[in-house]
Amino acid sequence: MELSWPRPAATWVEAAPVGNGRLGAMVFGGPGRARFQVNDSTVWSGTPHGPADGLAGVLAAGAGPARLAEVRAAIRAGDLRRAESLLMSFEGPYSQEYLPFVDLWMTLDGEFRGRTLNLDNGVVRESFANGERTTWASHPAGVLCIAVTGIDGFRLELDSPLRVVHKALGPHGFDLGVEIPVDGAPRHEPQVESLRYGSADGYDPFGAVAVRVGTDGEVSTEDGSLVVRGMSRALVTLASSTSAADA
């Protein structure tokens, strides 16, 4: 069972997914600057007690079977404005959002010859005239893996759409720390702050990502990027941890 594409993904929905149940990525693929959009299942904009607090709030506002009977009676009487007003007590806070975590970017040169996703083992394989790039999410190791063979070098970058509070780069790789929002609002509510950070009842979520490179080539840092040269093989691993996982 295998899906194949002759070109890299142009949009998110065209990317190939990999995952291990907690850590996952959408693999866009291709030559040049290729994106690996990474998610962790614990990175979302809610708080541990948010759903229970939201339910308690609507019940305290009068939501329930008796209020629903009032709504039906108002509708039967033709008083739609009253029915609408009564229904407002059933509205709770916004549903929370499953958030993008980090973006890993790999830039390499080569004539692209297509990509595949093996549905049996969850491995994405990209073919180039001069080598191959393989991506998978290891369940035993709990990491995202990207293996590059036959290509003599590449450049790595790491960033996040969330609030970055720590970033370290060295020949060993990247370390990135981000704050995770405690509340989110849908985009159709432009008057409301889309993501709110900060402690909520003592809950202040944080996420960390570490990227490491093992290779037979030379590793250096340039302009905020990690650069590998003179290689025949390399293995990039990305691990994540969040305080939300323990909440």
C-alpha positions, 0 to 999 in steps of 0.5 A, a space after each residue: 500500500 503506497 501513495 506516490 506524487 511526482 512533485 513536492 506538496 504545494 499546500 498543507 493538504 498535499 503534504 504526506 503525514 507521519 506520526 507515532 501517536 504523539 509526535 507527528 509531521 506533515 512532510 512537504 518534500 522536494 528540493 530547495 527549502 523543504 518544510 516539515 510541519 511538526 505537531 505534538 498531541 499535547 500542544 493545544 490552547 486549552 487548560 486541563 480544567 477548561 472543559 469542566 469549567 465551561 460546562 459548570 458555567 453554562 449550567 450556572 447560567 441556567 442551561 438545562 432541560 427546564 431552560 430548553 422547555 422555556 425555549 420551545 414554549 417561546 418558539 411555539 408562542 412565536 416569541 423568537 427573540 425571547 427564544 434566542 435570548 434564552 438559548 444564549 445561556 447554552 453558549 459556553 467559551 470558545 472551543 480550544 485549538 489544536 496548534 501547530 508546534 514548530 517548523 523544521 526546514 531542510 534545504 538541499 540541492 538535487 533533481 527531484 524524482 518524486 515522493 511516496 508514502 508507504 501506508 504499511 509502515 508510515 515512511 515517506 521516501 523522496 528520490 533525488 538524482 543524487 540520493 534519497 531522503 526518508 522521513 518517519 516517526 519512531 514510536 519506540 524512540 518517540 522522535 521524528 527521524 529524517 535520513 539523508 543518503 547520497 547527498 553531500 550536504 544540507 541546511 537546517 532551520 527551526 522556528 515556531 508560529 508560537 511565542 519563542 522564549 528560548 533558542 540555542 544553536 550549536 554544532 550539536 543541533 537546535 534547542 527551542 523553547 516556546 510558550 503554549 497559549 492558554 486560550 484561543 479564539 476562532 478567526 471569525 472573531 477578529 475583535 478577540 485576541 486570537 491567542 492568549 498567553 500567560 498563567 491561567 489558574 497556575 497553569 502556564 504551559 511550555 514546550 521544548 524541542 531538540 534537534 540533533 544531527 548524526 553524520 559522517 560529514 562536517 557540521 557548522 552553524 551559519 546565520 542561525 542555521 545548522 549546515 552539514 557538508 561533505 557527507 554521504 549520510 546523515 540522520 536528523 532526529 527531532 524530540 519534543 516535550 511539553 508541560 501539558 503532557 504532565 497536566 
